[in-house]
Amino acid sequence: MSKRDLKKYISELNKEQLEEQIIELYDKFIPVKTYYNFVFNPNENNLLKDAKLKISNEYFPQRAKRPKMRRSVAQKFIKHFIQLGVDSYVIAEIMLYNIEIAQILSAERPIGNELFYKSMFTSFNQAVSFLIEKAILNEFESRVVAIKNKTIAQNWINAFEFNAVVERFNY
């Protein structure tokens, strides 16, 4: 069904029928329920706090002995926040937090997994692109540079790539 057909169908419904359909969608589909819960109670601080807790648990688990270090956990939150229409600053905060918490773990113990460094660079590159796209790079520039500096200080195998990204927006 095209958007045009949907608009035509909706325009033919009376108010009660439309209300019934929206309530049915709310009851039937979790993403619809999540969306409406956010729209009517947009508590971004709680969303951010919950996301940070779950991301930090990937690197510093409370129950398990070894960190899982899954980038996908943060990516799910980022995607979810974008779908909900969360403020760009909150999304940027999560993007950078994911890298910063990984760097804290990296400072405590060496990480021999090359994929870890590659995935952190991918996250960094996406974060910088997002910041540029949303025109909020100036507000987060000091954190971006600090992340780059830590990659150099911790001798990450791809520190030169982080440096290249930062140099790209400095000139």
C-alpha positions as CSV (number, residue, x, y, z in Angstrom):
1,M,0.0,0.0,0.0
2,S,1.4,3.4,-1.0
3,K,1.3,6.4,1.3
4,R,-1.2,8.0,-1.0
5,D,-3.6,5.0,-0.6
6,L,-3.1,5.0,3.1
7,K,-4.0,8.7,3.3
8,K,-7.1,8.0,1.2
9,Y,-8.1,5.1,3.5
10,I,-7.6,7.2,6.6
11,S,-9.6,10.1,5.3
12,E,-12.6,7.7,4.8
13,L,-12.6,6.6,8.4
14,N,-14.6,8.5,11.0
15,K,-13.0,9.6,14.3
16,E,-14.1,6.5,16.3
17,Q,-12.7,4.1,13.7
18,L,-9.4,5.9,13.6
19,E,-9.1,5.9,17.3
20,E,-9.9,2.1,17.4
21,Q,-7.2,1.4,14.8
22,I,-4.6,3.5,16.7
23,I,-5.4,1.7,19.9
24,E,-5.2,-1.7,18.2
25,L,-1.8,-0.7,16.7
26,Y,-0.7,0.4,20.2
27,D,-1.7,-3.0,21.7
28,K,-0.4,-5.1,18.9
29,F,3.0,-3.7,18.0
30,I,5.7,-2.9,20.6
31,P,7.4,-0.3,18.4
32,V,4.2,1.7,18.2
33,K,3.7,1.5,21.9
34,T,7.3,2.5,22.5
35,Y,6.9,5.5,20.1
36,Y,3.7,6.7,21.8
37,N,5.2,6.3,25.3
38,F,8.1,8.4,24.2
39,V,6.0,11.0,22.5
40,F,3.8,11.5,25.6
41,N,6.6,11.2,28.1
42,P,9.9,12.2,26.4
43,N,12.2,11.6,29.3
44,E,15.5,11.6,27.4
45,N,17.5,11.6,30.6
46,N,16.2,8.2,31.7
47,L,16.8,6.8,28.2
48,L,20.3,8.1,28.2
49,K,21.0,6.8,31.7
50,D,19.7,3.4,30.8
51,A,21.7,3.2,27.6
52,K,24.9,4.2,29.4
53,L,24.4,1.6,32.0
54,K,23.9,-1.2,29.5
55,I,26.8,0.0,27.4
56,S,29.2,0.2,30.4
57,N,28.0,-3.3,31.4
58,E,29.4,-4.5,28.1
59,Y,32.9,-3.4,29.1
60,F,32.7,-3.7,32.9
61,P,30.2,-6.5,33.6
62,Q,28.6,-6.7,37.0
63,R,28.1,-10.5,36.9
64,A,30.3,-12.0,34.2
65,K,34.0,-12.3,34.6
66,R,35.0,-11.2,31.1
67,P,33.7,-8.1,29.2
68,K,31.8,-8.9,26.0
69,M,32.8,-5.6,24.3
70,R,30.0,-5.7,21.8
71,R,29.7,-2.6,19.7
72,S,26.2,-3.8,18.6
73,V,24.7,-2.9,22.0
74,A,25.5,0.8,21.5
75,Q,24.5,0.6,17.8
76,K,21.0,-0.7,18.8
77,F,20.5,2.2,21.2
78,I,21.7,4.7,18.6
79,K,19.3,3.3,16.0
80,H,16.5,3.2,18.5
81,F,17.1,6.9,19.6
82,I,17.2,8.0,16.0
83,Q,13.9,6.2,15.3
84,L,12.2,7.9,18.3
85,G,13.5,11.3,17.3
86,V,15.6,11.8,20.4
87,D,17.6,15.1,20.5
88,S,20.8,15.0,18.5
89,Y,22.9,15.9,21.5
90,V,21.7,12.8,23.4
91,I,22.5,10.6,20.4
92,A,25.9,12.2,20.1
93,E,26.5,11.6,23.8
94,I,25.8,7.9,23.4
95,M,28.0,7.6,20.3
96,L,31.0,9.2,22.1
97,Y,30.3,7.5,25.4
98,N,30.6,4.1,23.8
99,I,34.1,4.9,22.5
100,E,35.2,6.5,25.8
101,I,34.1,3.6,28.0
102,A,36.0,1.2,25.6
103,Q,39.1,3.4,26.0
104,I,38.8,3.2,29.8
105,L,38.9,-0.6,29.5
106,S,41.7,-0.4,27.0
107,A,43.7,1.7,29.5
108,E,43.3,-0.9,32.2
109,R,44.2,-3.9,30.2
110,P,45.6,-4.5,26.7
111,I,43.1,-5.8,24.1
112,G,44.6,-8.2,21.6
113,N,41.5,-8.4,19.4
114,E,42.1,-6.4,16.2
115,L,38.4,-6.3,15.5
116,F,37.9,-4.3,18.7
117,Y,40.0,-1.4,17.3
118,K,38.4,-1.6,13.9
119,S,34.9,-1.4,15.3
120,M,35.8,1.5,17.6
121,F,37.2,3.3,14.6
122,T,33.9,2.7,12.7
123,S,32.0,4.0,15.7
124,F,34.3,7.1,15.9
125,N,33.9,7.8,12.2
126,Q,30.1,7.5,12.4
127,A,30.0,9.8,15.4
128,V,32.1,12.5,13.7
129,S,30.0,12.2,10.6
130,F,26.8,12.5,12.7
131,L,28.2,15.5,14.5
132,I,29.1,17.2,11.3
133,E,25.7,16.3,9.7
134,K,23.8,17.8,12.7
135,A,26.1,20.8,12.9
136,I,27.0,20.2,16.5
137,L,30.7,19.3,16.1
138,N,31.8,22.5,17.9
139,E,30.0,21.4,21.1
140,F,31.7,18.0,21.1
141,E,35.0,18.8,19.5
142,S,37.0,18.6,22.7
143,R,35.7,15.1,23.4
144,V,36.4,14.0,19.8
145,V,40.0,15.3,20.1
146,A,40.4,13.7,23.5
147,I,39.3,10.3,22.1
148,K,41.9,10.7,19.3
149,N,44.6,11.6,21.8
150,K,43.8,8.6,23.9
151,T,44.2,6.3,20.9
152,I,47.6,7.7,20.4
153,A,48.6,7.5,24.1
154,Q,47.3,3.9,24.3
155,N,49.1,2.9,21.1
156,W,46.0,1.7,19.3
157,I,47.0,-0.1,16.1
158,N,44.8,2.3,14.1
159,A,45.5,5.6,16.0
160,F,46.7,7.2,12.7
161,E,43.1,6.6,11.3
162,F,41.6,8.4,14.3
163,N,44.1,11.2,13.7
164,A,43.2,11.5,10.0
165,V,39.5,11.9,10.8
166,V,40.3,14.7,13.3
167,E,42.7,16.4,10.9
168,R,40.0,16.3,8.2
169,F,37.7,18.6,10.2
170,N,40.4,20.8,11.5
171,Y,41.4,22.1,8.1
